């Protein structure tokens, strides 16, 4: 299994990219304005962008593109596509496709940075492709329920390393057009193997809108590895033909704060 332990900045950005709540309007007037892990999209020509959350654009009323400018700057591009299959209504279905690739340092299957290309034949740059459907249901006025699941394939360069079934569910409650609360949960599963659910994450988020400006505050609970010093793999300088592995230093957080400012253009 590919074990990826990103650096501190990448961890913060990736967590915020997948867990920060966003909206499609200046305020949340109805459930179709909610585009975070739902079956709904931005309207044609609309932008949604945050300080550290992704940039999203409505190609038309059914197709939405996303990318992360900051991750692109640190050579870890992340792009996404959402296609809304059903007309906007109480029940919605969408298909999602995302891809992420880190070009910072080649790694081995244990998540160690490879500082010498001769130290590992099967090493490369880590990446993943994730595809999944999402179903959204307006259970009551202002109360939106969402769920989805689909495969994520992990790679080192073009070599397949691991496959997981990623499952998510969320409840989003529009208190009024300026205030939103969301509870989200996700986990990985491999039903074809002996392992149970892995990487469970739960997050509670509150968001407030001042016109086009929004502030999201939340807390995530799970297991988050913060790399202080990366583990490495290299060739020995004193014993030709042998490799040297360092353990590195990792702090594990079980609670992670989430904060972002975002707005619609």
C-alpha positions as a Markdown table, in Angstrom:
| # | Residue | x | y | z |
|---|---|---|---|---|
| 1 | Unk | 0.0 | 0.0 | 0.0 |
| 2 | Unk | 1.3 | 3.5 | -0.8 |
| 3 | Unk | 1.8 | 5.4 | 2.3 |
| 4 | Unk | 1.9 | 9.2 | 1.7 |
| 5 | Unk | 3.0 | 11.6 | 4.4 |
| 6 | Unk | 2.9 | 15.1 | 2.9 |
| 7 | Unk | 4.8 | 18.1 | 4.3 |
| 8 | Unk | 3.0 | 20.4 | 6.7 |
| 9 | Unk | 2.0 | 22.9 | 4.0 |
| 10 | Unk | 0.7 | 20.2 | 1.7 |
| 11 | Unk | -1.3 | 18.6 | 4.6 |
| 12 | Unk | -3.0 | 21.9 | 5.5 |
| 13 | Unk | -3.8 | 22.7 | 1.8 |
| 14 | Unk | -5.1 | 19.3 | 1.0 |
| 15 | Unk | -7.2 | 19.1 | 4.1 |
| 16 | Unk | -8.7 | 22.5 | 3.4 |
| 17 | Unk | -9.2 | 21.7 | -0.3 |
| 18 | Unk | -11.3 | 18.6 | 0.6 |
| 19 | Unk | -13.1 | 19.9 | 3.7 |
| 20 | Unk | -13.8 | 23.6 | 3.5 |
| 21 | Unk | -17.4 | 24.5 | 2.8 |
| 22 | Unk | -18.2 | 26.8 | -0.2 |
| 23 | Unk | -21.2 | 28.3 | -1.7 |
| 24 | Unk | -22.4 | 29.2 | -5.2 |
| 25 | Unk | -24.1 | 32.6 | -4.4 |
| 26 | Unk | -23.3 | 35.6 | -2.3 |
| 27 | Unk | -25.6 | 34.1 | 0.3 |
| 28 | Unk | -27.2 | 30.7 | 0.6 |
| 29 | Unk | -30.8 | 31.4 | -0.5 |
| 30 | Unk | -31.6 | 27.7 | -1.2 |
| 31 | Unk | -30.0 | 24.2 | -1.4 |
| 32 | Unk | -28.8 | 24.6 | -5.0 |
| 33 | Unk | -26.3 | 27.3 | -3.7 |
| 34 | Unk | -24.4 | 24.6 | -1.8 |
| 35 | Unk | -21.7 | 23.1 | -4.0 |
| 36 | Unk | -19.4 | 21.4 | -1.4 |
| 37 | Unk | -19.6 | 17.7 | -2.0 |
| 38 | Unk | -23.1 | 17.9 | -3.3 |
| 39 | Unk | -24.7 | 17.1 | -6.6 |
| 40 | Unk | -25.0 | 20.8 | -7.5 |
| 41 | Unk | -22.7 | 23.1 | -9.5 |
| 42 | Unk | -22.0 | 26.8 | -10.0 |
| 43 | Unk | -24.0 | 28.6 | -12.6 |
| 44 | Unk | -22.5 | 29.4 | -16.0 |
| 45 | Unk | -19.7 | 32.0 | -15.7 |
| 46 | Unk | -19.6 | 32.0 | -11.9 |
| 47 | Unk | -16.3 | 31.8 | -9.9 |
| 48 | Unk | -15.8 | 30.6 | -6.3 |
| 49 | Unk | -12.3 | 31.2 | -4.8 |
| 50 | Unk | -10.8 | 31.2 | -1.3 |
| 51 | Unk | -7.5 | 32.2 | 0.3 |
| 52 | Unk | -6.4 | 28.5 | 0.6 |
| 53 | Unk | -9.4 | 26.7 | -0.9 |
| 54 | Unk | -9.8 | 25.7 | -4.6 |
| 55 | Unk | -10.8 | 27.9 | -7.5 |
| 56 | Unk | -14.1 | 26.7 | -9.0 |
| 57 | Unk | -15.7 | 27.8 | -12.3 |
| 58 | Unk | -19.1 | 27.1 | -13.8 |
| 59 | Unk | -18.5 | 26.1 | -17.5 |
| 60 | Unk | -22.3 | 26.0 | -17.8 |
| 61 | Unk | -25.2 | 25.3 | -15.5 |
| 62 | Unk | -24.3 | 21.5 | -15.4 |
| 63 | Unk | -20.5 | 21.4 | -15.5 |
| 64 | Unk | -18.0 | 22.7 | -13.0 |
| 65 | Unk | -14.2 | 22.8 | -13.1 |
| 66 | Unk | -11.9 | 23.2 | -10.1 |
| 67 | Unk | -8.2 | 23.6 | -9.5 |
| 68 | Unk | -5.9 | 24.7 | -6.7 |
| 69 | Unk | -3.6 | 27.6 | -7.6 |
| 70 | Unk | -1.5 | 27.3 | -4.4 |
| 71 | Unk | -0.9 | 23.5 | -4.9 |
| 72 | Unk | 0.0 | 24.2 | -8.5 |
| 73 | Unk | 2.7 | 26.7 | -7.3 |
| 74 | Unk | 4.3 | 24.1 | -5.1 |
| 75 | Unk | 4.3 | 21.5 | -8.0 |
| 76 | Unk | 1.3 | 19.5 | -6.7 |
| 77 | Unk | -1.4 | 20.1 | -9.2 |
| 78 | Unk | -5.0 | 19.2 | -8.3 |
| 79 | Unk | -7.8 | 19.4 | -10.8 |
| 80 | Unk | -11.5 | 18.4 | -10.7 |
| 81 | Unk | -14.6 | 18.1 | -12.8 |
| 82 | Unk | -18.3 | 17.8 | -11.7 |
| 83 | Unk | -21.1 | 17.0 | -14.1 |
| 84 | Unk | -24.6 | 17.5 | -12.7 |
| 85 | Unk | -26.8 | 14.8 | -14.3 |
| 86 | Unk | -30.2 | 15.9 | -13.1 |
| 87 | Unk | -32.1 | 19.2 | -13.3 |
| 88 | Unk | -31.9 | 21.3 | -10.1 |
| 89 | Unk | -34.5 | 20.1 | -7.7 |
| 90 | Unk | -35.1 | 18.3 | -4.4 |
| 91 | Unk | -33.1 | 15.3 | -5.6 |
| 92 | Unk | -29.8 | 15.7 | -7.5 |
| 93 | Unk | -27.2 | 13.3 | -8.9 |
| 94 | Unk | -23.7 | 14.3 | -10.2 |
| 95 | Unk | -20.5 | 12.6 | -11.4 |
| 96 | Unk | -17.1 | 13.7 | -10.1 |
| 97 | Unk | -13.6 | 13.2 | -11.3 |
| 98 | Unk | -10.4 | 14.5 | -9.6 |
| 99 | Unk | -6.7 | 14.0 | -10.1 |
| 100 | Unk | -3.8 | 15.0 | -7.9 |
| 101 | Unk | -0.1 | 14.6 | -8.6 |
| 102 | Unk | 2.9 | 15.7 | -6.5 |
| 103 | Unk | 6.1 | 16.6 | -8.5 |
| 104 | Unk | 8.1 | 17.8 | -5.5 |
| 105 | Unk | 10.1 | 14.7 | -4.7 |
| 106 | Unk | 10.0 | 11.0 | -6.0 |
| 107 | Unk | 8.9 | 8.6 | -3.3 |
| 108 | Unk | 8.9 | 4.9 | -2.5 |
| 109 | Unk | 5.9 | 2.8 | -1.6 |
| 110 | Unk | 6.5 | 3.5 | 2.1 |
| 111 | Unk | 6.2 | 7.3 | 1.6 |
| 112 | Unk | 9.9 | 8.0 | 1.9 |
| 113 | Unk | 11.5 | 10.7 | -0.2 |
| 114 | Unk | 14.0 | 9.2 | -2.6 |
| 115 | Unk | 17.1 | 11.5 | -2.7 |
| 116 | Unk | 19.1 | 9.2 | -5.0 |
| 117 | Unk | 17.4 | 7.8 | -8.1 |
| 118 | Unk | 19.6 | 4.7 | -8.0 |
| 119 | Unk | 18.2 | 3.8 | -4.5 |
| 120 | Unk | 14.9 | 2.5 | -5.8 |
| 121 | Unk | 13.8 | 1.0 | -9.1 |
| 122 | Unk | 10.0 | 1.2 | -8.5 |
| 123 | Unk | 9.9 | 4.7 | -7.1 |
| 124 | Unk | 8.4 | 7.8 | -8.6 |
| 125 | Unk | 6.2 | 10.8 | -8.2 |
| 126 | Unk | 3.0 | 10.0 | -6.2 |
| 127 | Unk | -0.5 | 10.8 | -7.6 |
| 128 | Unk | -4.1 | 9.7 | -7.5 |
| 129 | Unk | -7.2 | 9.6 | -9.6 |
| 130 | Unk | -10.6 | 9.5 | -7.9 |
| 131 | Unk | -14.1 | 9.1 | -9.5 |
| 132 | Unk | -17.4 | 8.9 | -7.7 |
| 133 | Unk | -21.1 | 9.8 | -8.0 |
| 134 | Unk | -22.9 | 12.0 | -5.4 |
| 135 | Unk | -26.6 | 12.0 | -4.5 |
| 136 | Unk | -28.1 | 15.0 | -2.8 |
| 137 | Unk | -31.6 | 15.1 | -1.2 |
| 138 | Unk | -33.5 | 18.1 | 0.2 |
| 139 | Unk | -35.0 | 16.4 | 3.3 |
| 140 | Unk | -36.6 | 19.6 | 4.6 |
| 141 | Unk | -36.4 | 23.3 | 3.8 |
| 142 | Unk | -32.8 | 24.3 | 4.2 |
| 143 | Unk | -31.7 | 20.8 | 5.2 |
| 144 | Unk | -29.6 | 19.0 | 2.5 |
| 145 | Unk | -28.3 | 15.4 | 2.8 |
| 146 | Unk | -25.5 | 14.1 | 0.6 |
| 147 | Unk | -23.7 | 10.9 | 0.1 |
| 148 | Unk | -21.3 | 9.3 | -2.4 |
| 149 | Unk | -18.7 | 6.6 | -3.0 |
| 150 | Unk | -16.2 | 5.7 | -5.6 |
| 151 | Unk | -12.7 | 4.3 | -6.3 |
| 152 | Unk | -9.5 | 6.1 | -5.8 |
| 153 | Unk | -6.4 | 4.8 | -7.6 |
| 154 | Unk | -3.0 | 5.6 | -6.2 |
| 155 | Unk | 0.1 | 5.7 | -8.4 |
| 156 | Unk | 3.9 | 6.1 | -8.3 |
| 157 | Unk | 4.5 | 7.6 | -11.7 |
| 158 | Unk | 2.3 | 5.3 | -13.9 |
| 159 | Unk | 2.7 | 2.3 | -11.7 |
| 160 | Unk | -0.5 | 1.4 | -9.8 |
| 161 | Unk | 0.1 | 1.1 | -6.1 |
| 162 | Unk | -3.2 | 0.9 | -4.3 |
| 163 | Unk | -7.0 | 1.1 | -4.8 |
| 164 | Unk | -9.5 | 2.2 | -2.2 |
| 165 | Unk | -13.3 | 2.8 | -2.1 |
| 166 | Unk | -13.7 | 6.4 | -0.7 |
| 167 | Unk | -17.1 | 7.0 | 0.9 |
| 168 | Unk | -18.4 | 10.4 | 2.1 |
| 169 | Unk | -21.7 | 11.7 | 3.6 |
| 170 | Unk | -22.7 | 15.1 | 4.9 |
| 171 | Unk | -25.5 | 17.1 | 6.3 |
| 172 | Unk | -25.8 | 20.8 | 5.4 |
| 173 | Unk | -28.2 | 23.1 | 7.2 |
| 174 | Unk | -29.0 | 26.6 | 5.9 |
| 175 | Unk | -30.0 | 28.4 | 9.1 |
| 176 | Unk | -30.7 | 31.6 | 7.1 |
| 177 | Unk | -29.2 | 33.1 | 3.9 |
| 178 | Unk | -26.2 | 34.3 | 5.9 |
| 179 | Unk | -25.4 | 31.3 | 8.1 |
| 180 | Unk | -24.6 | 27.7 | 7.3 |
| 181 | Unk | -23.7 | 24.7 | 9.4 |
| 182 | Unk | -22.3 | 21.4 | 7.9 |
| 183 | Unk | -21.3 | 18.1 | 9.3 |
| 184 | Unk | -19.2 | 15.9 | 7.1 |
| 185 | Unk | -17.7 | 12.4 | 7.4 |
| 186 | Unk | -15.5 | 10.2 | 5.1 |
| 187 | Unk | -13.5 | 7.1 | 5.2 |
| 188 | Unk | -11.6 | 4.7 | 2.9 |
| 189 | Unk | -12.5 | 1.0 | 2.5 |
| 190 | Unk | -11.2 | -2.0 | 0.7 |
| 191 | Unk | -14.0 | -4.6 | 0.7 |
| 192 | Unk | -12.0 | -6.9 | -1.5 |
| 193 | Unk | -9.4 | -7.3 | 1.3 |
| 194 | Unk | -9.3 | -8.0 | 5.0 |
| 195 | Unk | -8.8 | -4.4 | 6.2 |
| 196 | Unk | -11.8 | -2.4 | 7.6 |
| 197 | Unk | -12.4 | 1.2 | 7.3 |
| 198 | Unk | -9.3 | 3.4 | 7.3 |
| 199 | Unk | -8.6 | 7.2 | 7.4 |
| 200 | Unk | -11.9 | 8.1 | 9.0 |
| 201 | Unk | -12.4 | 11.9 | 9.2 |
| 202 | Unk | -15.3 | 13.9 | 10.6 |
| 203 | Unk | -15.7 | 17.7 | 10.4 |
| 204 | Unk | -18.1 | 20.3 | 11.8 |
| 205 | Unk | -18.0 | 23.6 | 10.0 |
| 206 | Unk | -19.8 | 26.9 | 10.5 |
| 207 | Unk | -19.8 | 29.5 | 7.7 |
| 208 | Unk | -21.1 | 33.1 | 7.7 |
| 209 | Unk | -21.6 | 35.3 | 4.6 |
| 210 | Unk | -21.1 | 39.1 | 4.5 |
| 211 | Unk | -22.3 | 39.7 | 1.0 |
| 212 | Unk | -19.8 | 38.1 | -1.4 |
| 213 | Unk | -17.3 | 37.5 | 1.5 |
| 214 | Unk | -17.6 | 34.3 | 3.5 |
| 215 | Unk | -15.7 | 33.0 | 6.5 |
| 216 | Unk | -15.6 | 29.3 | 7.4 |
| 217 | Unk | -14.6 | 28.0 | 10.8 |
| 218 | Unk | -14.5 | 24.4 | 11.8 |
| 219 | Unk | -12.8 | 21.5 | 13.4 |
| 220 | Unk | -11.8 | 18.1 | 11.9 |
| 221 | Unk | -11.3 | 14.9 | 13.9 |
| 222 | Unk | -9.2 | 12.1 | 12.5 |
| 223 | Unk | -5.6 | 11.1 | 12.1 |
| 224 | Unk | -3.4 | 13.7 | 10.5 |
| 225 | Unk | 0.3 | 13.1 | 10.0 |
| 226 | Unk | 2.3 | 16.4 | 10.1 |
| 227 | Unk | 5.8 | 15.8 | 8.7 |
| 228 | Unk | 8.5 | 17.7 | 10.5 |
| 229 | Unk | 11.4 | 15.9 | 8.9 |
| 230 | Unk | 10.6 | 13.6 | 5.9 |
| 231 | Unk | 11.8 | 10.0 | 5.9 |
| 232 | Unk | 14.3 | 9.5 | 3.1 |
| 233 | Unk | 15.9 | 6.7 | 1.1 |
| 234 | Unk | 19.3 | 7.1 | -0.5 |
| 235 | Unk | 22.4 | 5.2 | -1.6 |
| 236 | Unk | 25.2 | 4.6 | 1.0 |
| 237 | Unk | 28.3 | 6.8 | 0.5 |
| 238 | Unk | 30.5 | 4.3 | 2.2 |
| 239 | Unk | 29.0 | 0.9 | 1.1 |
| 240 | Unk | 28.4 | 0.9 | -2.7 |
| 241 | Unk | 25.3 | -1.0 | -3.7 |
| 242 | Unk | 23.4 | -0.6 | -0.4 |
| 243 | Unk | 20.7 | 1.9 | 0.6 |
| 244 | Unk | 20.3 | 4.0 | 3.7 |
| 245 | Unk | 16.8 | 4.8 | 5.1 |
| 246 | Unk | 16.1 | 7.5 | 7.7 |
| 247 | Unk | 12.9 | 7.4 | 9.7 |
| 248 | Unk | 12.2 | 11.2 | 9.7 |
| 249 | Unk | 10.0 | 12.9 | 12.3 |
| 250 | Unk | 6.2 | 13.0 | 12.2 |
| 251 | Unk | 3.7 | 14.6 | 14.6 |
| 252 | Unk | 0.2 | 13.0 | 14.6 |
| 253 | Unk | -2.7 | 15.3 | 15.3 |
| 254 | Unk | -6.2 | 13.9 | 16.1 |
| 255 | Unk | -7.9 | 17.3 | 15.9 |
| 256 | Unk | -7.2 | 19.8 | 13.1 |
| 257 | Unk | -8.6 | 23.4 | 12.9 |
| 258 | Unk | -10.1 | 24.6 | 9.6 |
| 259 | Unk | -10.4 | 28.3 | 8.6 |
| 260 | Unk | -10.8 | 30.0 | 5.3 |
| 261 | Unk | -12.0 | 33.2 | 3.7 |
| 262 | Unk | -13.7 | 32.8 | 0.4 |
| 263 | Unk | -15.8 | 34.7 | -2.0 |
| 264 | Unk | -17.7 | 34.6 | -5.3 |
| 265 | Unk | -16.5 | 36.6 | -8.4 |
